[in-house]
Amino acid sequence: MAVAEQNRELISAPQPTRSVGLALASLSLATLLSSLGTSIASVGLPSLMQAFDASFQAVQWVVLAYLLAITTLIVGAGRLADMFGRRPLLLGGIALFTLASVVCGLAPTLWLLIAARAVQGLGAALMMALTLAFVAQTVSKERTGSAMGLLGAMSAVGTTLGPSLGGLLIAGLGWRAIFLVNVPLGLLTFALAWRGLPARGGTMEAGRGTFDVIGTALLALTLGAYALALTLGRGNFGVLNLGLLVAAGVGVILFAMAQAKAKMPLVQPARPRDPRLSAGLATSLIVATVMMATLVVAPFYLTRALGLDAGMVGMVLSTGPLVSTLSALLAGRLTDRFGAHGMTATGLAILATGTLLLSLALTRLGIASYVVPIAVTCFGYALFQTANNAAVMGGVSANERGVVSGLLNLSRNLGLITGASLMGAIFAMASSDARHGIGQQLSSSAAAARGMQITFRTATALALAALVIALLSVRAGRKSNLP
């Protein structure tokens, strides 16, 4: 008992000021790298199609592989930290991300690039899951809020910086540079983490317990089957696609059964007594699907329909994340003043308006045909995200917040995967050219504009469906006399 108390004191003891600074610097850079990995690759998709003479459906997997790997591992990363310790696991995640970035940048084939991106996603999942966990251990209680705000800001910077930095790198050095830029940043992050993170970076359970290997494998196979069902066939939905969707459905059932029997499940079962919790998770998934379409589809519209070069495409694509970042503070104030549920619906209505404007895709207006609608869309997204998170987390008891937070992140990641695959498939079909085959060339301005229009008409329908779900859930909550 005395030894346990002594270990607990050592783990929670404040770190020297210099070590705290180094630790926060390493955690900030790790957060930046993981978010940069998502946003910087999207701007390179048109260049990858040309470099590898590949279809749109094939290069989609450069984004999808990264997202699938993150979604698969991030739900179990906390358990791995309990078993092996946070410090070695975070250092391993940084090293894995950096080494995979080298392979990405040097990959001679598209499929090796995709495989390396999956490994890079595994490293990113470890970084994303463990950086927040390290904050409470590294800084004093009085500075925890500031440290959390710093990590949130770095995540936003990574998302905003990705398209513009990627565009400039592609224009000046080629597509390989968007992956190789992570190498010096990764080495710096590893060095700072090695020096600054507390040596006792594990939890009291380090080395104990088991990891849900079966659940992780089922989750990976289910997500992989789902993504393949929406991307194979070059836009033609056939027997193979249907079979993969059925396999994904069976995988969901098997995963749920495995989680019910597991001693340490990846996803803890929740009891959503409030219908608004289920609605919050559903709308989070739908909105993430819509927003991912802007990252995957927009580069082709800007490149092929508007004729912009890679550098300018990156700058224009940065508009959306920048608006979301700048709107976050205002969204928080509006939510506090007018209530989370009302602002959730308002955010969805604004988002639907923005996607409707994107669906018009009036190329004669030039860059404004994208910048103005995406600004409206991203303001609505920022308002929705802030309000929905507040509504979901505010409606559960304290002992359920960890579970619900995990479900909220899982629903968002599933939406990102759906957006990259489903919305990408819709774009490929809509921009098909009978002379060249579905999604093969995307060379004409009219084809790219048509693909943009139909994709965002679908996105508008999804946003309106989310709005209906949100409104119905509020009505159901009032009937149940829920606060």
N, C-alpha and C positions, 0 to 999 in steps of 0.2 A: 504493500500500500504506500509506504514511504517513497519507494523507488518511483512508483507511478506518479505521485505528486511532484517529485523532483523533476521527472521528465516533462510533466505538464508545465512547470514553471520555466524550464529551459526553452520549451517550444514557444511559449507566449511571451518570453522576455523581450523587451524592446531592443531593436538592433541599433548599433552605432549610427550616428547621423550620416557618415560617409557611405556606409553600407546601404542605408535606406535610400539615399539618392541613386546609387548604382542599381539597386533592386528596382526602384520605380522606373528608372530609365530602361532597364531590360524588359520589364513588364509592358511598358508603353510601346516599345519597338516590336515586341511579340504581337501585341494587339494590332499595331499598324500593318505588320506583315500578313497576318491572317486575313484582314479585311482587304488589303491590297491584292491578295491572291485571287479574290473573287472578282473584283472590278476591273483589274488591268487586262485580264485575258479576253474580255468581251470585245474590246476595240480591235483586237488582232484577228478576229474570225475571218473577215474578208481577205486579209493577207494570207492566212493559213489555207483558205480555199485555193488561192492562186499558187502558193508555194508547193503544196502537195497535190495539186490538181484533183482536189477532193470535192465531194458533194457537201451541201449545207448540213445534211443530217449527220455526216461523219465528223465535221469540225465542231458540231454542237457538243460532242463528247469531251472536248477540251474543257468546257465549262461543267458539263454534267458529272464527269468523273470526280472532279474536285468536290462538288456539292454532295455526291453520293457518299464519298469517303468521310466527309465531315459529319453528315447525318448519322452514318452507321456507328462511328466511334464516339461521338461527343456525348451520347447518352450513357456510355459506360466508362468514360474517362475518369470520372470521380471515383468509381470503384477501383480502377487500376491504381489511382493515387493512394487509396487506402492500403492496397496490397504492397506497392513498391516505393511509396513515398513521393511527395509532390516534386521535390527538387530534381531527382534523377529523371523523373518522367517529363518534366518541363524541358530540361536540358536535352533529353532525347527527342522531344518534339521539335525543338529548334534545329537540332542537327539533322533530323530527318527531312524537315522542310527545306533546309539549305542544300543538302545533297541532292534531293529531288529536283530542286531548281536548276542545278548544274546539268542534270540529265535532260530536263525539259529544254534548256537552251541549246544543247548539243544534239538533240534527237534527230537522227537521219530519216525517220519515218513518222507518219502521223500516229500510228498505233503505239509506238514507243513513247511518243509525247503524251498520249492519253494515259498510258500506264504510269508514267512518271507523275502526271498530274494527280492521279489517284493517290499515290504515295505522298505527294505534297499535301493533299487534303488530310491524310492521316496525321501528319505533323501539325497542320493548322488546327485540327480538332483538339489535339492535346494542348496547344497554346491557348486556344479560345476557352477551353474548360478550366484551365488551371491558373490563368492570370488573375481572375477575380478572387479565386480561393486564396491566393498568396497575399492579397492586399491586407486582410485582417491580421495576418501573421507578421507582416513586414512593418506596417506603420502603426502609430498610436491610435487609440480609439477616436481621439479628437480630430485626427486628420483623415479618417477613413472616407468620409464623404468627399473630400477634395480629391483623394486618390481615385475614387470610383469615377468622379467627374472627369479626371484626366484620362482615364482609360476609355471612357465613352467618347471623349473628344478625339482621341487618337483613332478610334474605330471609324468615326465620321470622316476624319482627315484621310484615312486610307481609302474609304469608299469614294470620296470626292476626288482625290489625287489620281486614282487609278486610270480613268479614261484619258485625262489630259497628259499625264506622264507617259502612258502607253502610246498615245498617238505621236508624241514628240520622239519617243525612242524608235518607233517603227519608221517614222519619216526620216530619221537621221541614221539609224544603225540597222534597221531591219527587225523582223518579228522576234528573233532570238533574244534580242536585248530586253524584252519585257519579262523574260524569265531570269536571265542572267543578272538583272539589276538586284534581284533578291539575294544574291550570293554575298556581296560585301555587307549588306544590311544584316543578313543572317549571321555572318561571322562576328560582327560587332555585337549583335544581340546575345549570342552565345558567350562571348567574352565578358560582357557586363553581367550576365546572369550567373556565370561561374564565380565571379568575384563578389557580386552583391547579394545574391539570394542566401538566406540563412542556411547553414549547413544541415540543420535538423529540419528539413523541408517536408517531412512525412507527417502523418497523423498518428494518433495513438494506436490505430489499427494496422499500421504498416506491417506488411508481411503476413497478415492473417486473412482468412476467408478465401472465397473463390470468386472467379470472374465468370459471368454468364456467357460462355463461349457459344452455346447452342442458340441462345437468344440473339447474340450478335450476328452469327452466321445466317440465321433466318431473316433478320432485318436486312442484311446486305443483299441476300438473294431476292427478297421480296421487292426491295427498292430497285435492284438491277433489272428484274423482270418487268417492272412497271415502266421504267425509263426506256427499255428496249422496245416494249410494245408500242410506245408513242414515237419512236424514231426510225425503226426498221421499215423497209419497203419504199423509201423515198416518197413518202406521202400517200402511198396506196395502202389502205387498211385491209389486210387479208387474213387468211386462216392463222398464219403464224402470229400476227399481232393479237388476234383474239385468244389464241392459246396462251400467249405470254400474260395477257390480262387476267385470264382465269388462274394461271399459276400465281400471279401476284395476289389475287383474292384468296387463294388457298394459303399462301404464305402469311397473309394477315391473320387468318384463323389460327394457323399453327403457332405464330408468334404470340398471339394472345394466350393460347393454351400453355405455351412454354413459360410465359411470364407469370401465369397463375400458379405454376408448380415450382418455380425457381425460388431458392432460399434468398438469393440476392438478385432480384429482377432488375433489368435495365430500366424499365418503366414501371414505377409503382402504380398500382390500381388506384383510381380516384373515384369518388362518389359525387358526381355533379348534381347535387340536389337543386341548384339554381339553374333553370334552363338557359339563363344568360351566360353561364360558363361555357356550355356546349356551343352556344352561338358565338361567343368570343373566340373560341378555338377555330370554329368553321370560317368565320370572317377573316381571321388572321391568315389562314391557309389560302383563301381566295385572293386576298389582297397581295400576298407575296407572289402568287401566280401572275397576277397582272403586272406587278412591278418588275418581275424578272424579264418579262417580255420587252421592256424598254432597254434592258442591257443586251439582250440577244438579238433582237430584231432591228433596233434603231441604227446600229452601225452599217447595216446593208442599205437602209433607206438613205442615210446621209452620204454613203459612198457611191451607190449606184444611181439613185434617183436625183440627188442634188449635185453629184460630181465633186464632192469635197475630198481633199487629200487626207492622209492619215492623221497629220498633226491637227488640222482643223476639226476633223471628226472627234478627236479626243477632247478638244476644247469645248465643242458643242455638247458632247455627252456629259461633261462635268456640270452642266447647268442643273440637271435634276438633283444629283446628290448635294450640290451646293445649296439649292433652295430648301431641301429637306433639313440640312444642318442648320441653316439660318432660321428656319421656321420652328425648330424644336422648342425654343424658349417661349415663343408666343403661344404655341400649342399647349404647353404646360399651364400657362396663365389662363388661357381660355377654358381649359378643362377644369381648373380649380374654381373658376368663376361661374360657369354655366352647367357644370356637372358632366361626369364622364360619359353617361349613356347618350345624352343629347349631342355631345361633341363627336361621339363615335359616328352617329348617323350623319351629322353635318360633314364630317371628314369624308365619309363614303360618297355623299352627294357631290362634293367638290371633285373628288377623284373621278367619279363617273363623268362629270362634265369635261374634265381634262382628257380622258381617254376618248370621249366622243369627238373632241376637237382633233386629237391625233388621228382618228379614223378618217378625217376629211383629207389629210395629207395633200394639201394644195401646193404642189411643187413650184408653181409660179410665184409663190410668196417667198421662196428661198428658205434660208435658215430660220426665218420667223415661223414657218409652218411647223417647225419642231420645237423651237425654244419656248414660244408662248404656251402651247398646250402642255409641254412637259413641266413648265413652272407651275401651272394650275394643278396638274396631276400630283406633283410632289408636295405641294402645300397640303392638298387633301390627304396625301399619304402620311405626312408628318402629324397632322391633326388626328387622323384615325389611329395611328400607332400609339401615340401618347395616351389618348383617351381610352382606347381598347385595353391597353395594358393596365391602366388605372382601374377600369371597370372590372376586369377579370381578377386582378390581384386583390382588389378591395372587397370582392364579394366572397372570399374564402376565409376560413379560420386560419389562425397562425400556424397550426400544426400541418396544414395542407398546402402552405405557400410554396414549399420546396417542390412538391409533386406537381402543382399546377404550373409553376415556373418552367419546369422541365417539359411539360406537355405543350406549353405556349411556344417554347423554342422549337420543339419537334414539329408542331403544326406549321411554323414559319418555314423551317427547312424543307418540309414536304411540299410547301407551296413553291419554293424556289426551284425544286426539282421539276415540279409540274410545269412551271412557267418556262423553264429551259427546254423541256421536251415537248409538251403539248402545244404551247404557243409557237414554238419553233416549227413544229410539224404543220400547223395551220398556215404559217407564213410560207413554208416551202410549197404547200399545195396551192395556195392562193397566187403565188408568183410563178407558177408553172408555165413553161413555154413548150407548146406542142412540138416545136422543131428540135428542141434540145433535151427534153425530158424534165421531169419535175425536179426543181431545186438545183439542177446541175449548173446552169450558167448564171442566172439572176443578173444578166448583163444589161438588159434594157431598162431605161428609166421608168417606162410604163409598168413593167413587170414588178419592179421593186416597190413602186408607189401602190400598185394594186395589192401586193402582199401586205404592205403596211396598213392599208385601209381595212382589209378584211380581218386581219389580226386584231386590230384595235376596236373593230365593231364587236368582235367576240369578247374582248377585254371589257368593253362597256357593258355588255350583257352580264358578265360575271360581277362587275362592280354593282350593278343594279340588283342582282340576286343577293349579294352581300348586304346591301342596304335593306332589302325586304327582310332578310333573316334578322338583322339587328333590330328593326322596328317591331317585328313579331315577338322577339325575345323580351323586349321592354314591356310589351303588352302582357305577355305571359307572366313576367315578374310582378307586374302590378296586380294581376288577378290572384297571384299567390301571396300578395302582401309582403313581397321581398323589398328590402331597402334599395 
